[in-house]
Amino acid sequence: MEKLYTFLNKEVANFSVLFTKLHHHHWYVKGPNFFSLHVKFEEFYDEINELYDEFAERLLTIGGEPISNMKGYLKAASLDEVNDNLTSEQMVKMIHDDFVLIADELKQGIVIAQDLHDETTADLFISTVGKLEKHAWMLKFYLSK
């Protein structure tokens, strides 16, 4: 079970870092795509906030203890903090890459949860992968020239 606790904590940390990164992009996006990206980044951080809470509560439900501080998040997360002075295109690419990374990790988490016969957690991972892959696909097409 410890392996699942650790895995869930990594994703809680990833969602915390991504939530902060999306706020950064929402606040600092500039250029001709400002209006559409400002709104889209807000939509994303609202959704990520829900996932962040859902993953932490799932961890509590199965007996784990979610990380709940920035130092812990940054230590456990796979995602990097945001870089300053990015173009809107770089911001979109970064979010695309983060969605892909988390989706790929969650596919590994599905196996961990299923090996422990925790289908509820596996289902959470599966549904999240679907959401993130769809977002990544849309961002990829946004970046297409």
Helices and strands as residue ranges (DSSP letters): H 2-28, H 34-61, H 70-76, H 88-115, H 119-143
